[in-house]
Amino acid sequence: MSSIAIAPRRGNAAGLLVSSGQIARRVLRKFVRSPQLVIVGTVQGAMFLLIFRYVFGGAIALPGTSYVDFVVPGFITTGVLFNAMYASAGMAEDMSAGLIARLRSLPIPRSAVLIGRAVADTGIQVWGLAITVAIGFLIGFRLHGSWSAALAAAALVILFGFVFEWVFVLIGMVAGSAQAAQGFALIVFPFSFVSSAYIPVATMPSWMRGFAENQPITVMVNAVRTLTQGHPAEALLGHPTSYFVVRSLIWSAGLIAVFAPLAVAKYRRG
C-alpha cells in the first residue's frame, strides 16, 4: 500500500496512471498468489465447453457450419462475461475488509481504484481466453476467416471483458459482501442463455426472439462468430460482419458510458 500512498496529486494526469497501475498490480499479485483461482477457473471453463460440445452438439444441426464452430465463439465471448463475475466478489471483499475506505483517504484520483481493478481483471481474463481457445481447437474448432479477422475477434472479446468489468464492479459495491455479490452477479446467466451464444436465435419462441436478437450479448457473440467463421456465419446470421462489429462497439460504448460513471459515483459516496 505504500506504493499507492506516494502517487502524484489527484489533479495531476500522471496521478491517474500511476495510481491505477498500482491498484492493478495489487489485484494481479493477489490473483497469482491464489493458484486455486487459476485452477478452478480453468477447469470450470474447460468442463462447460466440453459439455456444450459433446452433450448438446449431437442434437443441434446447423446449415453450412458445424456446431463446434458455432458454439466456440459464443462460449469464448460469454466466458469473459462469467470471468468478470469474480470482480464483483473481489470488490465486495475489499469493501468489507476496509481496504476501499483506506484508499479513499489517499491523495489519488477516485476513479483510479476502479480503473486499476478493471484493467487488472481484464488482463486476468486473457489467461482464460487463451485456455478456452486452445481447448476449442483441440475439440475441433477451426477458423474459416483470416488470421487478421481472428485477431480482431480476440481484441473484441477483451474489450467486452473490460466493458462488463464495470457492471460487476458496481454490483460488488452495491452488494456489500462477497457472498451477496456472487448472488447478484448470477443475473448474467439468463442473458447469456437467451442469446445466440449456444443456439441460433431463430429456434427460440417468437415472443423471446425479439429480445434475444437485440440484446448486447447476442450482438457481441455474432461479431466474434462472423469474424472467426467468415462467410458461413454471415450466411447463417443474415448480416455481414461489419453489421455486428459496429453494433457491438456501440453497445460497448453505451454500457461503459452508463456503468462507469455509476461505479465511480458509488465509490465516491461510500
PyMOL commands that set and color helices and strands:
alter all, ss='L'
color gray80, all
select helices_A, chain A and resi 2-5+13-32+35-59+67-83+85-96+99-104+110-138+147-175+178-185+188-193+201-203+206-214+216-229+231-237+241-269
alter helices_A, ss='H'
color red, helices_A
deselect
rebuild
show_as cartoon
